[in-house]
Amino acid sequence: MPMPSRSLPRAAALLAAVTLLTGLATPAQADTTSQRQRDFAAAAAEFGVPENILLGVSYLESRWDFNGGTPSTAAGYGPMHLTDVREAGVATSHHDEGTEDPRGDDARPALHPQAGPATPPQGLETVDEAAQLTGQNAETLRTDPTQNIRGGAALLAKYHAGQSGWYDAVARYSGSTGDAAQTFADEVFDTIKTGVARTTDDGQQVSLAASPDVKTPQRAQNPADVECPRTVACESVPAPYQELPNDDYGNHDLADRPVSQKIDHIVIHDTEGYWDSVLKLAQDPTYVSWHYTIRSNDGLIAQHVPTKDVAWHAGNWYVNAKSIGIEHEGFAAKGTWYTEAMYRSSSKLVGYLARKYDIPLDRAHIIGHDNVPGTVPSTIAGMHWDPGPYWDWSHYFDLLGAPLGGFGLPNSSLVTINPDFAKNQPIFTGCDTAGTPCAPRGSEAVVLHSEPNDASPLLKDVGLHPDGSPSTMAVSDVGSRVATGQRYAVAEVRGDWTAIWYLGQKGWFHNPRQASVAKPAIGLVVTPKPGLATIPVYGRAYPEPEAYPANVTVQAITPLPYTLSAGQKYSSAGTVGSEYYSATTFDVADHVVVKGKLKYVQIQFGHRIAFVKADDVRFLPAF
């Protein structure tokens, strides 16, 4: 395979190396925003690595970002993702992130299986190898971007020694083997082919020139028993459908979707555990289930449950029955960041599934676990809140080919939340057990206030805080924040502050014209029909009692503890039919999909979606 050419002449590369080692700088190099570009050139020259290879690998790991010195979900630090699990620490289990029953079906006993400790995989210590090669200590390699890039270049040079080409060295850098390593290398070389340029999270301008003639080996096809696009590495790790003692069974339900029920949502989760431990849980018949898991360091996908079947993953049975759940190796509570390899693999999978099942590529249908509503008042506080405020929804939708925001007219009565991820850095608490402020870093979340000023209290969420106290800045508290890509109806504008309707209140956020965090949108909003002072809001769209056959227990239509009053408006995601999938026994012959005449409208009510009865609202255009 041809080796990509160096993007700098040898003289320029040597000058860059001298600059790094001596500290001398030419006038043209005085611009500090191009320092990282020079660091890549210098490290490439020092260790004999083609600069575009070094840039491509770093982009697939971190997009050249520093991420405030915090570790990734795979314990990787800095632009080159040098791994150090000793420093990153071992995260806790998924159940520390909420107390929900993942199945979320009132017709069955609550399910609260214990995950056990999260065990990190072996080999997450490339920082030690880089330290031996560069003479720098581990702390410096983690915290100094320049030395971090040197460490990554040294590793690539070592991996290249004795190899047939740079492709194999890049594959080895992924930390994986087989198809997963090859897919990582494919993504790196695809990036080199197309080129890319961006400003990093710490203001560095970095570019990689396109090299369209680069060629890569042809990767083997995925196994026939997985539902994945050909452009990702995918393996089958089946979840068991198994009968258990005491008329119990696990760990999912067989179905015939989309024939039996349309799939409306794809739910993005993080695992709160490491890959090996999580895959063992997926194969435990007494545990819960999800459809796919994606590995952090290389984007490898494992499919556990066929998409036609219903997994127990979202804490809301209505959502479970009509969604696909995808877990991403990561830890929302630790405030870690997600690798580019994972984002790319996930977006390819979601794009494939969305096309297959005709799921709209918007934030009303591609949702986080943190956007799934509680089923009834008592379950709201225990709902999970992953993947957390550090998942980059804007970049994710760029990869999906469905960019967020910017489609409405100025002063539209509907807005799409879309802050600059790198510059938007709300300071949350609770990323460690001590409750200290989380490290400042880019976030997709925008915090709401009760008045148009930063000193005012946050909004109240009576579901999360029944005592009536305001929401908090805890990383787990979604009661007063909106997420990138979500759409809300504008309630009022005062100067640089915008208020939206949110959980029956006006929620204010700073939205100056020169640095806006919300973009005008086009769509439909709903408001109570004339004559209705308030209308109920629901966490699921269940049928009317008359729709149930005699052998199926009627499910209560229970409103959530919020108020949607006359004059308030909420973004509509469209009308949905009422359904309940009755599946309480191991025998599939007993399973029934109950469909009613009642119609609901999915709305963006707070941080989480919700449902209102179609007969209670009227639709209004917003543009």
Salt bridges, closest charged atoms under 4 A:
GLU46 OE2 - ARG150 NH2 2.67
GLU61 OE1 - HIS81 ND1 3.44
ASP65 OD1 - ARG198 NH1 2.80
ASP84 OD1 - ARG86 NE 3.29
ASP84 OD2 - ARG142 NH1 2.72
GLU87 OE1 - ARG142 NH2 3.59
GLU97 OE1 - HIS94 NE2 3.86
GLU97 OE1 - HIS384 ND1 3.45
GLU100 OE2 - HIS369 NE2 2.92
GLU100 OE2 - HIS384 ND1 3.90
ASP105 OD2 - ARG108 NE 3.19
ASP106 OD2 - ARG540 NH2 2.81
GLU125 OE1 - ARG86 NE 3.28
ASP128 OD1 - ARG86 NH2 2.72
GLU129 OE2 - LYS158 NZ 2.74
ASP179 OD2 - ARG219 NH1 3.90
GLU187 OE1 - ARG344 NH1 3.21
GLU187 OE2 - LYS348 NZ 2.25
ASP190 OD1 - LYS193 NZ 3.80
ASP202 OD2 - ARG36 NH2 2.63
GLU227 OE2 - LYS356 NZ 2.77
ASP253 OD2 - ARG108 NH1 3.03
ASP264 OD1 - LYS262 NZ 3.46
ASP264 OD2 - LYS322 NZ 3.52
ASP298 OD2 - ARG295 NH2 2.63
ASP309 OD1 - LYS308 NZ 2.85
GLU327 OE2 - HIS269 ND1 3.81
GLU340 OE1 - ARG63 NE 3.91
GLU340 OE2 - ARG344 NE 3.06
GLU340 OE1 - HIS395 NE2 2.74
ASP362 OD1 - HIS365 ND1 2.73
ASP370 OD2 - HIS607 NE2 2.87
ASP386 OD2 - HIS269 ND1 3.71
ASP386 OD1 - HIS369 ND1 2.96
ASP392 OD2 - ARG63 NH1 3.93
ASP454 OD1 - HIS449 NE2 3.92
ASP477 OD2 - HIS465 NE2 2.82
GLU492 OE2 - ARG494 NE 2.74
GLU492 OE1 - LYS506 NZ 2.81
GLU579 OE1 - LYS322 NZ 3.29
